[in-house]
Structures are given as structure tokens and as C-alpha cells.
Amino acid sequence: MSDGGGDLAGLIRGRRTEKVLGDVDHPAPVSSRLAEERRSQILDAIRTAGWAPFHYARDVDGIAEPWRVHYLSHELCHRLAVELRDDFKVMSKEPRLLAGCGAMVLVTWLPEADMDGAANQAAKARDEEHLAAASAMVQNLLLLLTEMGLGSYWSSGGILREPSMFKRLGIPEREKLLAAVFVEFPEARAPGAERKPGGQRPRRGEGWLRELS
């Protein structure tokens, strides 16, 4: 929740990152009714976040924006957590993150440049713009989720970045994962979950700011 009285500056400064590591066998107790209510709210937040600025139209499949968003319900998150643990033998934190969340939002972007470096410099420069725009979209989403009173954790995705996971979830292989946003519902916290706050907040300062004269 924001600690700034509802104003934008307070919302930005008050947003917290917290990893919620649940138990795959005892996931967050999200009822079907709550899941549907929150689904509608989160989708609205995603649509609003999509008003982030972008410099170049990506124009893939008739869509101008350089990002794509894939929403996973609580049911699908838990099913995927079990598959990652039991079928893919994943020992990292992703199954536990899925068990601790109420929903997950995957934000991808669509590069133009060849990842092997064969593309020209202009395409690489546009990719920097595409990635920056998609990141602005993610920040919009995090702030909107905070305003709604929902917890959020922006992960780079780990195993979820792999081609096998993209295939499992039906995400086109030309997309590149930018953010796996794990969303926690305050009404349905995972029992006995391990909670880890973001590690960078205590290190924040303003040494990066320089006023030119």
C-alpha cells in the first residue's frame, strides 16, 4: 500500500517489492469468486498501464505496441507450479512464487534485431526504445496494483523465460520475457509462506542525480 496519502509521489515512494514463497502443496487460498473479481480489476489495470509511451510502432500482427501481456489465473498458476516441480524438476524459486501468488502477469516485448548480432544498428537502436517502452508499461502496472492494495513482485522470470515454457503457455517464440509480475491478493495469503522484502530499498539514494549548469 502507498504511504503517501494517495498522491502520485507517495505512491511511487511507498511501493514495496516482496517475494512471497509459498508451499506448492498448500497454495494461496483464492476462491473462484475472488479470482474472478481480481481478474477483472487486474485486466483493467493492465489496459491502463498500456497507455505507457512508445517511440516506434512495432506493428506486429497489426498491433502498434512493442509489448505483449499474458495473464495467468490463480488456477493456472497453481497447475504450473505443480508441473514445474514434478515434471520439470525445477528446484529454483519459481514454483514457490507461483504457489504464493493470486495471479501472474507475464510482460514480453518483441525485438527487431537478430539476437546473434546480424541485424543493423538502426534495428538495435529501435530495440532499446521498445525495451524502454515496455519497462515503462511494467512500472505503470506495478503502481496501479499498489494503488489497488495488491502486492507485487517483478521477477525476470527464471525458468519461465525458456522456450519450453513459452510453448507450454502458447506464447510466440519471437517474444522475449521482460517481467513476470507475481500478484498477491491480501484477502488470500498463502499459509506459512516465506516473505522476503526487496533488497535494494535500503541502498537507495540520489547520488545518480546531477543538475547541469
FIDREN-847540 format. One record per residue (C-alpha): residue number from 0; x, y, z; residue in one letter. Coordinates in steps of 0.05 Angstrom, whole numbers, always signed. Layout:
BEGIN
R; NUM; X; Y; Z; A
...
END
This chain:
BEGIN
R; 0; +0; +0; +0; M
R; 1; +21; +72; -12; S
R; 2; +46; +111; +49; D
R; 3; +38; +178; +15; G
R; 4; -35; +194; +27; G
R; 5; -57; +174; -43; G
R; 6; -15; +224; -82; D
R; 7; +27; +201; -140; L
R; 8; +94; +218; -108; A
R; 9; +75; +179; -45; G
R; 10; +51; +121; -87; L
R; 11; +118; +117; -123; I
R; 12; +159; +123; -60; R
R; 13; +114; +77; -20; G
R; 14; +111; +18; -67; R
R; 15; +144; -44; -38; R
R; 16; +174; -106; -70; T
R; 17; +163; -170; -32; E
R; 18; +176; -242; -54; K
R; 19; +122; -289; -28; V
R; 20; +148; -361; -29; L
R; 21; +91; -408; -17; G
R; 22; +83; -483; -10; D
R; 23; +63; -517; -75; V
R; 24; +20; -566; -37; D
R; 25; -14; -510; +2; H
R; 26; -22; -451; -46; P
R; 27; -55; -384; -32; A
R; 28; -128; -399; -16; P
R; 29; -161; -360; -72; V
R; 30; -235; -375; -82; S
R; 31; -265; -376; -152; S
R; 32; -306; -314; -135; R
R; 33; -245; -275; -111; L
R; 34; -205; -298; -171; A
R; 35; -257; -271; -218; E
R; 36; -264; -205; -181; E
R; 37; -190; -194; -181; R
R; 38; -183; -217; -253; R
R; 39; -228; -162; -276; S
R; 40; -191; -110; -235; Q
R; 41; -122; -132; -257; I
R; 42; -142; -134; -330; L
R; 43; -167; -63; -324; D
R; 44; -101; -43; -292; A
R; 45; -63; -77; -349; I
R; 46; -104; -38; -400; R
R; 47; -90; +27; -365; T
R; 48; -16; +10; -358; A
R; 49; -15; +1; -433; G
R; 50; -21; +76; -442; W
R; 51; +55; +80; -429; A
R; 52; +91; +119; -484; P
R; 53; +128; +85; -540; F
R; 54; +170; +118; -594; H
R; 55; +167; +68; -651; Y
R; 56; +106; +27; -672; A
R; 57; +125; -46; -673; R
R; 58; +68; -64; -720; D
R; 59; +67; -140; -710; V
R; 60; +0; -174; -723; D
R; 61; -29; -104; -733; G
R; 62; -12; -83; -661; I
R; 63; +29; -19; -654; A
R; 64; +54; -30; -583; E
R; 65; +122; -64; -574; P
R; 66; +98; -104; -513; W
R; 67; +50; -162; -502; R
R; 68; +17; -184; -438; V
R; 69; -4; -254; -416; H
R; 70; -49; -262; -355; Y
R; 71; -47; -326; -314; L
R; 72; -104; -340; -266; S
R; 73; -93; -369; -196; H
R; 74; -115; -438; -221; E
R; 75; -66; -438; -278; L
R; 76; -10; -411; -232; C
R; 77; -20; -470; -184; H
R; 78; -23; -520; -241; R
R; 79; +41; -492; -270; L
R; 80; +74; -493; -201; A
R; 81; +60; -568; -195; V
R; 82; +85; -582; -266; E
R; 83; +149; -543; -254; L
R; 84; +163; -581; -190; R
R; 85; +141; -651; -210; D
R; 86; +151; -655; -286; D
R; 87; +207; -605; -299; F
R; 88; +242; -618; -232; K
R; 89; +253; -543; -222; V
R; 90; +288; -531; -156; M
R; 91; +292; -455; -161; S
R; 92; +241; -406; -131; K
R; 93; +191; -403; -189; E
R; 94; +144; -459; -165; P
R; 95; +141; -428; -96; R
R; 96; +128; -359; -124; L
R; 97; +71; -388; -164; L
R; 98; +43; -422; -102; A
R; 99; +45; -356; -63; G
R; 100; +10; -312; -114; C
R; 101; -62; -299; -132; G
R; 102; -46; -287; -205; A
R; 103; +14; -275; -251; M
R; 104; +24; -226; -307; V
R; 105; +78; -240; -359; L
R; 106; +100; -179; -399; V
R; 107; +141; -193; -462; T
R; 108; +169; -149; -516; W
R; 109; +184; -160; -589; L
R; 110; +256; -148; -611; P
R; 111; +273; -129; -683; E
R; 112; +347; -142; -682; A
R; 113; +376; -211; -693; D
R; 114; +399; -236; -625; M
R; 115; +463; -262; -658; D
R; 116; +482; -192; -678; G
R; 117; +468; -197; -752; A
R; 118; +416; -141; -752; A
R; 119; +436; -70; -768; N
R; 120; +449; -15; -717; Q
R; 121; +383; +20; -732; A
R; 122; +344; -41; -711; A
R; 123; +385; -48; -648; K
R; 124; +372; +25; -631; A
R; 125; +297; +15; -641; R
R; 126; +301; -46; -595; D
R; 127; +328; -2; -539; E
R; 128; +267; +42; -549; E
R; 129; +220; -18; -550; H
R; 130; +250; -46; -485; L
R; 131; +247; +22; -451; A
R; 132; +174; +30; -470; A
R; 133; +156; -40; -445; A
R; 134; +192; -25; -379; S
R; 135; +150; +39; -372; A
R; 136; +88; -4; -382; M
R; 137; +110; -51; -326; V
R; 138; +123; +6; -278; Q
R; 139; +54; +34; -293; N
R; 140; +25; -35; -276; L
R; 141; +63; -41; -211; L
R; 142; +38; +27; -188; L
R; 143; -34; +11; -207; L
R; 144; -30; -55; -169; L
R; 145; -3; -19; -108; T
R; 146; -59; +32; -113; E
R; 147; -108; -26; -112; M
R; 148; -76; -53; -48; G
R; 149; -46; -114; -83; L
R; 150; +24; -140; -70; G
R; 151; +71; -148; -129; S
R; 152; +140; -175; -145; Y
R; 153; +174; -162; -212; W
R; 154; +217; -223; -229; S
R; 155; +259; -232; -291; S
R; 156; +224; -300; -298; G
R; 157; +278; -353; -289; G
R; 158; +253; -418; -319; I
R; 159; +193; -381; -347; L
R; 160; +238; -349; -399; R
R; 161; +255; -416; -430; E
R; 162; +227; -437; -499; P
R; 163; +195; -498; -467; S
R; 164; +154; -452; -421; M
R; 165; +134; -407; -478; F
R; 166; +110; -468; -516; K
R; 167; +72; -493; -455; R
R; 168; +37; -426; -446; L
R; 169; +25; -413; -520; G
R; 170; +70; -351; -523; I
R; 171; +101; -339; -592; P
R; 172; +175; -353; -592; E
R; 173; +191; -286; -624; R
R; 174; +172; -252; -559; E
R; 175; +223; -240; -503; K
R; 176; +203; -241; -429; L
R; 177; +214; -176; -393; L
R; 178; +175; -186; -329; A
R; 179; +139; -240; -291; A
R; 180; +96; -200; -243; V
R; 181; +71; -243; -185; F
R; 182; +8; -211; -155; V
R; 183; -13; -225; -83; E
R; 184; -85; -217; -60; F
R; 185; -87; -190; +12; P
R; 186; -151; -229; +25; E
R; 187; -118; -296; +8; A
R; 188; -47; -300; +33; R
R; 189; -11; -366; +26; A
R; 190; -7; -402; +93; P
R; 191; +63; -406; +122; G
R; 192; +94; -370; +62; A
R; 193; +165; -344; +67; E
R; 194; +165; -269; +55; R
R; 195; +227; -233; +31; K
R; 196; +228; -157; +21; P
R; 197; +266; -127; -37; G
R; 198; +340; -120; -22; G
R; 199; +354; -54; -57; Q
R; 200; +309; -6; -19; R
R; 201; +359; +6; +38; P
R; 202; +412; +24; -14; R
R; 203; +371; +78; -48; R
R; 204; +398; +149; -52; G
R; 205; +404; +207; -100; E
R; 206; +476; +202; -120; G
R; 207; +454; +189; -191; W
R; 208; +424; +259; -197; L
R; 209; +465; +315; -228; R
R; 210; +440; +384; -245; E
R; 211; +476; +414; -305; L
R; 212; +496; +487; -308; S
END
